[in-house]
Amino acid sequence: MERPQRRLSAILAADVAGYSRLMGADESGTLARFNAIRAELLDPKIAQFEGRVVGSAGDSLLVEFASAVDAVQCAVEAQERLSAWNSDLPDDRRMAFRMGINLGDVIAQSDTIHGDGVNVASRLERLGESGTVVVSRSIHDQVKGKLPYSFTDLGEHTVKNITEPVRAFRVEPGDRPVVAPVVQAEDLPLPSKPSVAVLPFVNMSGDPEQEFFCDGITEDIITELSRNRGLFVIARNSSFVFKGPTADIGEVGRKLGVRYVLEGSVRKAGKRIRVTAQLVEAAAGNHVWAERYDRDLEDIFAVQDEITQRVVVALPARIEADRLRAARRKPTESMDAYDHVLHARQDYVLYTPEALARARRLLLRAIELDPDYAAAHASLSQVYWGEHWIGTSSDPEVWRERMFAHAETSLRLDDADARSHLQLGFVDLYRNRYQEARVEMEKALRLNPNEPEIPYCVAFHEMFEGRGEAAVDWVNRSMRMDPLGHYGYVLGMAHYVARDYDRAISALRTVRSGMITARAWLSACHARLDDPARARAFAREFDASMKASLEGAGCRVPKSWLAYFAERWPFRQEQDMNHLLDALRSAGLS
């Protein structure tokens, strides 16, 4: 028998984000654009770096390289060319790729390759956002210092069909400061309340496009459980770090500091849905409760509510489920509207001009389908605020009014929804209604004491009132509920307001590179510490990155960055505003 041919290769896996949606909207046009991108852009770039296409099915590509450096440089330059290619196209025709690269031992067979090294590359690609390149630790160690790129540590991930966790890094092209690695949470003590983390339900449908549907179900179950004041519920961001069918329940319990873990799966086929769920005692691995639900798709809200109630009943102390029922949000009657809201949630967290515009269009369509859908109005208010804040609104004053109007509409439609109260409180800050904002935030906290976004927003309120130390305390509350979340930005601002500049710098240096305004706050911190060289360096970095971001989105660059910040940070006292603006001015930002 012929011995298999093995070799060490750098493997690039790539696919088109949202390809099924693009094909559904315009099959022939999408196929033509994909073929044009292959012929005019990708294939020449792969040939330039001596890569070999060893697999291409549908929208996916598998490419083998002899050099890790060549693989990473090819991917980065291809993404840059793809960005330029898409810039002249409307959003619904843009074709953005996700790319993952791994260095591993492969088995060569005919014109293709096999092995775990290939599988890891494919899993890495799915960890990235559209337009990004994600690499394994082995690739990172090979190319570090050999290319003019920095890397953001995305931590370890348990991925499907791979025994050991995979350490992932996002490639950050260009001359950017290296972002501090993601801090790995230490084992946390158990809270005094019964505590639970809900892991992302696994998509068993065989269709990657249904991933958002499974994530939406998980998020809604977290929200429903969080309404019970007798429970300590881990936030979505930290739970989703353990996404994957092979998560170690014991490790989840230790890292998130919970006694119980809820896991499950969703299989969607036509108009039917099957949801399985099981509650596990993390330390011992004991199954407390398990159930399977086979329902018509229209019954999905009933399934979510039933799972939630069963979990509450299964937890020690038999916490009363009627409090949960009393605060239950009003579900929409339109499954299409629900789908649009789930898609919009995924776009919003990307927080780019293009993603926010997509989210706005999706939410407007959801409201057309169901005008009384409170969650859609609350989310739309949030999107209008995001577009106004980063400066991509076509008419700032109109965007502000719409932000206010949809927040108020959301609350009128569902006064028992914590998110509606929170969003109205948040926008009240931006019309200088400080007392009204605090009232709404406290109502949200009473309705949903386990939602980390609520103390996060209260922290903003305390900052704008000039109470920096109190703001730090509220951020710490969010961080305990969401121990693996990203709170460095608001924590850094809170420390700055408290005049603790060293701690502010430590927090701000953990912020992901996409949050450009963190560099302005770093500039202010160094100015306050009488370090003019670093202050000017971060000011220049903010200026260049922010201009590039706004110009890339076709938006006007403000004449004055100081006026830009003054408009967007509603400090109640002039002295607190000047505390920031004077530092930025001394750093050369004007």
KEROVEX-272896 format. One record per atom (N, C-alpha, C): residue in one letter; x, y, z. Coordinates in steps of 0.05 Angstrom, whole numbers, plus 5000, padded with zeros to 4 digits. Layout:
// KEROVEX-272896
AXYZ...
// end
This chain:
// KEROVEX-272896
M501749765000M500050005000M501850255000E501150444983E502850684981E502550865006R504850945016R504851115040R503751395034P501851495051P500851765045P503051975045Q502852175028Q504752385026Q504052605046R505752665065R505252865085R507253095082R506353335090R508153565089R507053785108L508753965116L507954195132L507254425114S504854535116S503854745098S502454965114A502555195102A500755415112A498255405096I495955375110I493355335096I491655585100L490655695079L488855925079L486055825072A484155875090A481355815084A479756075082A478056105062A476556355058A473756295048D471856455057D469256445045D467856715046V465656735032V464156985030V462157005053A462257215069A460357255090A457557315079G455557175088G452757215079G452257135050Y453756935041Y453556855012Y450656755006S449456595024S446856495018S444756715015R445156925032R443257155030R443657295003L446157334995L446757464969L445557304946M445857034947M444856864926M441856874925G440556884949G437656894949G436557144937A438157364940A437157624929A437657644899D439957544890D440757574862D442757354855E441657124847E443356884843E445356934820S444457014797S446257044774S448257264778G447357494789G449157714794G451257644815T450457504836T452457434857T454557244846L453657044830L455556854818L457456994799A456457184784A458157334765A460257504780R459457634803R461357794818R463457614831F462557384841F464557204854F466557104833N465657034810N467556934789N469357164780A468357404779A470057634771A472157684792I471457674818I473357714840I475457494839R474757244834R476657024831R478657084809A477557154785A479257174761A481057424762E479957654772E481357904770E482957974795L482257854817L483457944843L484757714858L483257514865L484357304883L486357124870D485657014847D487556824834D490256954827P490257204816P492857324811P494457374837K493057454858K494457504883K495557244895I494057024893I495056764902I497456674886A497356714860A499656644843A502056814850Q501657064856Q503957244863Q505457144887F504057024906F505456914930F505756614929E505656504905E506256224900E504456034916G501956104918G499955934931G498755744911R497355534921R496155334904R493255284914V491255344897V488555294904V488054994904V487354884928V486954594931V484054524937G482354724937G479454664942G477854914936S475554884923S473755104917S470954994913A469355024933A466554934932A464755164938G462955234920G461155454924G462655714927D462455834951D463756094956D466356064971S467255814976S469555774993S472055714976L474355784989L476955734976L478855604997L480455414989L482555295005L485155314990V487155455002V489655514988V491955415005E493855284992E496255185006E498655354998F500255425019F502755575015F505055425028A507455455016A509855345028A510955515051S510155775051S511155965070S508856095086A509156105113A507156245130A507156545124V509456665119V509656945113V508157015087D508556845067D507156885041D504156865045A503256675061A500356625065A499056875078V500356985099V499157215113V499257465095Q501457505082Q501657745065Q499657735042C499357495030C497357465009C494557525019A493857425043A491157465054A490657755059V492557885072V492258175079V491958345054E493658305035E493558465010E490958404994A490058154995A487558084982A485258224995Q485258235022Q483058375036Q483058675030E485458785028E485559075021E484459124993R485158954974R484058984947R481058934946L480158744962L477258694964L475758934975S476959064995S475659305006S475459524985A477559564969A477359764948A475359684927W475259424920W473359324900W470459384909N469959344935N467159374945N466359664949S468359844951S467660124959S465760264940D465760184915D463960314895D461260174892L460859954907L458359804904L456459864926P453859844921P451859884943P452159644963D451159694988D451559495009D450459215001D448259204987D446958944981D448458794959R450558904948R452058764927R454958724935R455758824958R458558784967R459058504975M461458404969M462258124974M464658134992A464258095018A466458105037A467257825045F469857775048F470857515054F471857505083R471657265095R472957205120R475257015113M477557045127M479856875121M481156775146G481956515146G483356395168G485856255158I488056265174I490556135165I491655975188N492555735181N493755555201N496255425189L498155365206L500555215198L500354935209G500254725192G499854465202G500654245183D500854005194D501553765178D499053685161V499453645135V497253575118V497953315102I495853185094I496152955076I495353035048A497253005029A496753075001A495552844987Q493352894973Q492052674958Q490952804932S492052714909S491252814883S491753114883D489653274878D490053564876D489053714901T488653564923T487653694947T489253604972I488553714995I489853645020I487853585042H488553435062H486753355084H488253375110G486753355132G487953335158G486953555177D487753525203D486853725223D487854005217G490254025204G491254285197G489354445179V488054295161V486054415143V483554495159N482654315177N480254365193N480554615211V482954645223V483354865240V483255135224A484455135200A484255375184A481455455178S479755255172S476955305167S475555415191R476155305215R474855405240R475755695246L478355755241L479356025246L477956225229E477456155204E476156335185E473356415196R471956225209R469256285219R469356445245L471656465258L471856635282L472156925276G472856995251G473357265243G470857405233E470957675233E468857835221E469557865191S467557945176S468057985147S470258195143G472058145124G474158325118G476658295135T476758085153T478958055171T480457795164V482957775175V484557535173V485157445201V484457185208V484957075234V486956845231V489056835247V491156635245V491456485271S492656245269S493156075292S495656165306R496156055330R498656125345R501056045329S500955815315S503255725300S503955925278I501956035264I502556235243I503556485257H502256575278H503056815292H506056805300D506856575311D509656555320D511656555297Q510756455274Q512456445250Q512856725238V510856885237V510957135222V511457385239K511157355266K511557585283K514257715279G514357975274G516858115270G517858105241K516557935224K517457915197K515758075177L513358165187L511558315171L510758565186P510058785172P509359035186P506459035197Y505658815210Y503058795221Y503158745251S501158835265S500858755293S498558555295F498258445319F496258225322F494658275348T492058225346T490358235369T489757955379D490457895404D490057635415D487057595421L485857395407L482957345411L482457125431G484657025444G484256815464G483956535453E483456345470E483156065462E480256005456H479755835436H477055765428H476955455425T474755345435T474155065430T472555045404V473654905385V472354895359V471554605352K469654585334K468454325327K470554135315N470453885326N472053655316N475053695321I475953885337I478753925344I479053885374T480753705382T480953625411T481953855428E484153975420E485354185437E484254455430P484054645450P483254915443P485155045424V484055225407V485655365387V486055655395R488555745396R489156025403R489056185377A487456405377A487056555352A488056845355F489056955333F489957225332F488857365307R487857605310R486957765287R489257935276V489757925250V491858085238V490958375236E492658565245E491958845244E493958975225P493159015200P495059135180P495759425186G497959515176G498759795178G500359845203D501160095206D502860175228D501060255251R500260055267R498460105289R499760015315P499160125338P500160025363P499059755369V500659575379V499759305386V497859325409V495559205405V493459205426V494258995447A493959065472A494658875493A492958615491P494058385498P492658135495P490158135511V488157975502V485757935518V486457815544V485457925566V486057815592V484457565597Q485757345604Q484357095610Q483357105638A480857055642A479657075668A480656855687E481356935712E482056735732E479556595742D479856375756D477556235768D476156435787L473556445785L472056645801L470456495823P470156625846P468556495867P465556505860L464056315871L461256305866L459756525880P457756655867P456156855880P454356725901S453256895918S451456795939S448856695927K447956805904K445556715891K446056465874P443956305868P444256095848P445156225822S447256115809S448556245787S448556065762V448256175739V447956015714V449256165691A450556015673A451456125647A450055965625V449056105605V447755975582V449655975559L450555735551L452355715528L450855745502P452155845481P450855875455P449755605446F447155595439F445955355429F447255275402V447855025398V449254925375V447354905351N448255005328N446654995304N446954715291M444754565291M444854285280M443454275253S442854505241S441354515216S442954455192G445654455194G447254415171G447454655152D446454885161D446355125145D447655355161P450155445154P451455655169P449855905172E448055955153E446356195154E444456195177Q443955955189Q442155935212Q443555995238E446156045237E447656095262E446456325278F445756535263F444656775277F442056705291F440456515280F437856435292F438456305319C440356115319C441055975344C442156175365D443856365356D444856565375D442656735386G440656805369G438456965378G436856825399I436356565396I434856415416I436456415442T439056375441T440756375465T440556645479E440756865464E440657125476E438057185489D435857095477D433257145489D432856975514I433956735515I433756575540I435356715562I437756815555I439356965575I437757195586T436557345567T434957585576T432657505594E431257285588E428957205604E429957115632L432056965633L433056875659L434057115676S435257305662S436357535676S434257705691R431757675683R429657845695R429157755724N429957515731N429457415758N431557515777R430757675797R432657795815R433957585834G432857355835G433957145852G436256995839L436757045814L438856905799L441257085793F443656965791F445957105780F446456975753V446157135731V446357035704V448657165689I450357005678I452657105663I451757235636A453057445629A452257595604A452957435579R451657515558R451957395532R454857395522N456257625525N458957645514N460857435526S460757395552S462457195565S461656915558S459056855558S458156585551S459056515523F458956705504F459456645476F462456595471V464156665490V467056595487V467356285485F465556135497F465755845498F464055725476K463555875454K461855765433K463155525420G461555315416G462555075403G461354835417P461154605403P459754375413P461354215434T463954285438T465554125456T466654285479A465154485489A466054645511A466254465536D468354515552D468754375577D467054515599I464954375608I463054495626I464454575653G466254405662G467754465687G469354725684E470654765661E472255005656E470355245654V468055215641V466155435639V465355525667G464755335685G463955395712G466055545727R468655455724R470855585739R471355865728K471555895701K472356145690K470156365693L467656275692L465456475694L464356495723G465256315740G464356335768G461456275772V460556045760V457755965763V457555675771R455255605784R454855335792R453555165770Y451855295754Y450355155734Y450955255706V450755075686V451155145658V448855025642L447555195626L445455105608L446655085580E446354855567E447254815540E445054685524G445154705497G443054595481G443754615451S441754535435S442154545406S439454615393V439654705368V437354785352V437554655325R435454525316R435354415289R432854525276K433254685255K431054815241K430754695213A428354595207A427854465181A425154555172G425054725151G422554815140G421054975161K418554895167K416855035186K416954905214R418754715218R419054565244R421754635257I421754625283I424154675298I424354485321R426754385326R427254215349R429354345367V428754395392V430554515411V431054315433T433654255439T434354095462T435854265482A435454215507A436754375528A437354195552Q439554245565Q440154105590Q441654285609L441054255634L442254415656L444154235671V446654325673V448854155685V450054305708E450454155730E451954265753E454954245745A456254485742A458754495728A460954345742A461254375769A463554245783A463353945782A461053835787A460753545788A460053415761G458953575742G458153465717G455453325718N453953365739N451353235742N449253375725H447553225711H445353335696H442953375714V442253625717V440053695735V437353665720W437353725695W434853725679W435553715650A433953575634A434253575605A431453545592E431153665568E428653655555E429053695525R427053595509R427053645480R424353755472Y424453945454Y421954075445Y421754055414D419653945404D419053935376D416554115371R416954325356R414754525353R414654625325D412354745318D412154915295D413855165300L415055275279L416755505282L415355735295E412855765290E411355995302E411255975332D411855735344D411755705373D414355765386I416355885372I418955915383I419056065409F417356275412F417356435437F416256265460A414256095454A413255915475A415455725484V417055625465V419255435472V421255585489Q422055825482Q423955975498Q422956015527D420456095529D419256145555D419155885572E418555655559E418355405573E421155315583I423155345566I425855275575I426655445599T426155705597T426855885619T425555805645Q423055755645Q421555685669Q422655415681R423255225663R424254965673R426954995686V428655175676V431255215688V430955345715V429255545718V428755675743V427755475764V425855305756V424855105774V426954905783A428854835764A430854635770A433054745789L433355005790L435455115807L434755095837P436755075854P436255065883P434655305892A433155265914A431455465927A428855515912R428455375889R425855385876R424855665873I426455825859I425756115857I423156145842E421556335851E418856375840E418956445811A417556295795A417456345766A415456565759D413656635778D411656825770D412857105767R414957165781R416257425777R417457445749L418457215739L419457205712L417257255692R414957125696R412657155678R411657445678A411657575701A410557845703A412158045686A414857995684A416558175670A417058095641R415657885631R416357775605R415757985583R417558005564R417158195542R415058095523K414058275507K411958205488K413258115462P412957865454P414257765429P412657865405T414057885383T412757955358T411157725346E409157785331E407657585317E408857515290S410857675282S412057635256S414757505258M415057255249M417657125250M419657265231D418757385209D420557535192D421657775206A419957915222A420958145237A423058055257Y422557835270Y424457725290Y427157665276D427057535253D429557485238D431057735232H429657945224H430958195217H432358315242V431058305265V432258405290V434758245297L434657985294L436957825300L439357895282H438857925256H440957995238H442058275245A440258455252A441158725259A442958725284R442258555304R443958545328R446758465320Q447058275302Q449758195294Q451258415280D449858575264D451158795250D451959015270Y450259065289Y450759295308Y453359255323V453959015332V456258975348V458859015332L458759005305L461059065289L461859355290Y459859525294Y460259815298Y461859955277T461459875252T462760015229T460560165215P461260365199P459260515184P457460335167E458760145153E457159965135E455359785151A456359675174A454659495190A452359645203L452759885212L450660035224L448460105204A449360175179A447360235158A445659985152R446959755151R445459505146R443459455169A444459495194A442659445216A440259635216R440759885208R438460075206R436359985186R437259895162R435459805142R433859555151L435259375164L433859135174L431759205195L432359385213L430459455234L428159615223L428659785204L426359925191L424459725178R425659525165R423959315153R422459155174A423759095197A422358955218A419959115228I420259375230I418059545240I415859565219E416559555194E414459535173E412859285176L414159065182L412758805185L411158795211D412158925232D410658925258D411159195271P409459385267P409859655278P409859665309D408759455322D408559445351D410759275364Y412959225350Y415159065360Y417059245376A416759235403A418259425420A421259385417A422159135416A425059085414A426259205389A424759205367A425759325342A426059625345H424159755358H424460045362H426760115380A427159965402A429360015420A432059985405S432259765390S434759715375S435259935354L433160025341L433460225320L434360495333S433360555356S434260795370S437260775376Q438160535384Q440960485389Q442660525364V441660425342V443160455316V443360745308Y441160895310Y441261175303Y443361325321W443461245347W445461365364W448261305354G448761045347G451360965338G452261115313E450361145294E451061295269E451561585275H449961705293H450361985300H453062015314W453761825331W456261855348W458761845330I458861655312I461261625296I461361825272G459061965268G459062175248G458262095220T456761875218T455961785191T453061835185S451661975202S448862035196S448662245174S446762205156S446462395134S445462665143D443962665165D442862915176D442962885207P444962985220P445362935249P442863015266E441663235259E439363325276E436963125272V436463045247V434362855242V434962585256W437462505255W438262245268W437762265298R438462495311R437962525339R434962505346E433362635330E430462625335E429362345332R430362205312R429361925308R430361745331M432761795340M433761645363M431861675387F431161925392F429361975415F426561855410A425561885386A422761805380A422561495382H424461345372H424161055373H424560945402A426261085418A426561005446A423861045461E422561265456E420061325469E417861135459T417861065433T415960885423T416260605435S418760515437S419260255449S418160235477L418460435493L417460425521L414460445521R413260595503R410360615502R409160345495L410560185478L409559925469L409859715490D412059735507D412559525527D413959645551D412359735570D413459865594D414859665612A414559405608A415859195625A418559105613D419459235591D421959145579D424259315589A426259185601A428559325613A430059475591R430459355568R432059485547R430759745538S428059755537S426659995529S427260225549H427060165575H427660365595H430560455593L432360265589L435260325588L435860505564Q434760445541Q435260605517Q434160885520L431760915532L430761185536L432461335556G433461195577G435261325596G437861415583F438861255565F441361315552F441061555534V438961565518V438661795500V437862045516D436662005540D436062245557D438662385565L440762225569L443362345575L444162545553Y443662465528Y444562625506Y442662855499R440562895515R439063145514R439163285541N441263215557N441763345582N439563325603R438063095601R436063045621R437162845641Y438962925658Y440562755675Y438862605696Q436962755708Q435262625729Q433462425716E432162495693E430362305680E431862055670A434362105661A435961875652A436461675674R437161775698R437761595721R435261445729V432861575728V430361445735V429861205717E430261245691E429761025672E431760805675M434260875680M436360665684M435760505709E434860625730E434160475754E431760295750K429860385734K427560215727K428559965712A430460015693A431559785678A432959595696L434459705716L435959535735L434059365752R431759475759R429859315775R428559095758L428059155733L426858955715L428758735707N431358805704N433258605695N435958655709P436258545733P438658605749P441158465739N440958285719N443158125710N444158205682E443158425672E443958525645E446358715649P448858635639P451158805645P451059065630E449459095609E449359345595E448159565612I446559485632I445259695649I447259835668P448759685684P450759835700P452859975683Y453359865659Y455159995640Y454160275633C451560295627C450360555621C450260735645V449660615669V449760775693V452460895698A454560745690A457360855692A457661105675F456561105651F456661345635F455261575649H452961525661H451461735675H453261845698E454561675713E456261775735E458561935724M459761845702M461961995690M461062275682F458762295668F457862555658F456962735681E456462615704E455862775728E458462855743G460762745733G463362815745G464162635767R462762405771R463362215793R464961975782G467462015778G469161805765G469361555782E469861575808E470161335825E467561165825A465261305827A462761155826A462461015799A463261145778A463161025751A464760775750V467160775762V468860535763V467460305777D466060365799D464660155813D462460035796W461060195780W458960085763W460159925740V462360005730V463659845709V464459575720N465459575745N466259315757N463859135761R461559245766R459159075767R458558935740S458859095719S458458975692S460558755687M462958805695M465158615690M464758355706R463458365729R462958115744R460757955730M458758085720M456657945705M457757835678D459657975667D460757915640D463757905642P464857705656P467757715663P469657695639L468657605616L470357595592L469657805571G467957995580G467158205561G469358415558H468758615540H470658825534H469659085547Y470859155570Y469959395584Y472259595588G474559545574G476859715578G476260005571Y474660055551Y474060325541Y472760495563V470460395572V468960555592V470460555619L471860345625L473460345650L475660545649G476960565626G479060765623G478061045625M475761105613M474561365615M473761435644A472661235658A471861275686A474361345703H476561195699H478961265714H480061535707Y479761615682Y480661885674Y479062095689V476362065689V474762255703V475362265733A476262035744A477062015772A479962115777R481262215755R483962315756R486062095763D485461845757D487261625760D488361545733Y490261695723Y491061675695Y492661415689D494261325708D495661075703D493760835699R491760815717R489760605713R488160645688A487660895681A486160945656A487760845632I490360885631I492060795609I492060485608S492260355631S492360065632S489759955620A487460075627A484959975616A484660035586L485360275578L484960355550L486760195531R489060105541R490859955523R489859675518T487659585532T486459325525T484259355504V483659595496V481459645478V482159545450R480259415436R480759325409R481259565390S482859515370S483759735353S481459875338G479159745335G476959865320G475660095335M476060115362M474960335378M476960565377I476860725356I478860925350I479061135371T476761215383T476861445402T478361375427A478961115432A480561045455A483261175453R484261215429R486961335425R486861635433A484561765430A484362045439A484562055470W483161865483W483261855512W486061795522L487461615508L490261555515L491961805512S491461955491S492862205487S492462395511A489962415520A489362595542A490762495568C490762235572C492062125596C494962195597H496362155575H499262215574H499762515577A497962675566A498262965570A498063035599R496262915614R495962965642R498362865659L499662655648L502062555662L504662685653D504362905638D506663065628D508562895612D507362745593D508862575574D508062665546P509062905537P508163015512P508662855487A510862695487A511562545463A509362325458R508662175479R506561975476R503862105472A503362325484A500762465480A500462545451R502562655439R502362735411R502162495393A503562285399A503562045382A500761925381F499361905404F496661795404F494661995391A495162255394A493462445381A493662425350R496162395340R496462355311R495162095302E495461885318E494261625311E491161645309F489961785329F487061825328F486261985304D487662205299D487062385277D487062235250A489162085245A489461945220A487361725217S486961565238S485161335237S482261435234M481561645249M478761735248M478161865221K480062015210K479662125183K479261905162A480961705164A480761485145A478161345147S477161305171S474661165176S472261325164L472261585170L470061755160L470161785130E472461835119E472761875090E472061615076G472861385087G472261125075G469261075074A467761195093A464861165093A463461385077G465061565065G463861775049G462762005066C463762035090C462762235109C464662475112R463462685121R465062935125R466762915150V469262995148V471063005171V470563265186P470163265212P469663515227P471963705225K471363965225K473464165224K474964175251S473664105273S474964115299S474363855314W476463705322W475963475338W475063545366L475863775376L474963865403L471963915403A470964035381A468064075379A466663805376Y467863625362Y466763355358Y466363215385F468363235403F468163105429F466163265447A466263525445A464463685462A461563615456E460863565430E458163505423E457363225432R459263035434R458562755439R458862675468W460262825484W460562755512W459062955529P456562895538P454963095552P455663125582F458063215588F458763265616F456963495627R455963455651R454163645662R455563905670Q457963875681Q459464105690Q461564185670E461864445665E463764545645E466664465653Q467164455679Q469964395688Q470664105680D468763915680D469263645673D469763615643M468263765627M468763765598M471563885592N472164105605N474764235601N477164055610H476663895630H478663705639H479563525616L477763455599L478463285575L479563465553L478063675546L478763835522L481463975525D482064065549D484664205553D486964005549A486663755558A488763555554A489163495525L486863465511L487063405482L488363635467R487663875475R488864115462R491864125466S492764065490S495664075496S497163855481A495663635474A496963415458A496963475429G495863705421G495963795393G493563715377L491463625391L488963545377L487063775376S486663885353S484964125351S483364125326
// end
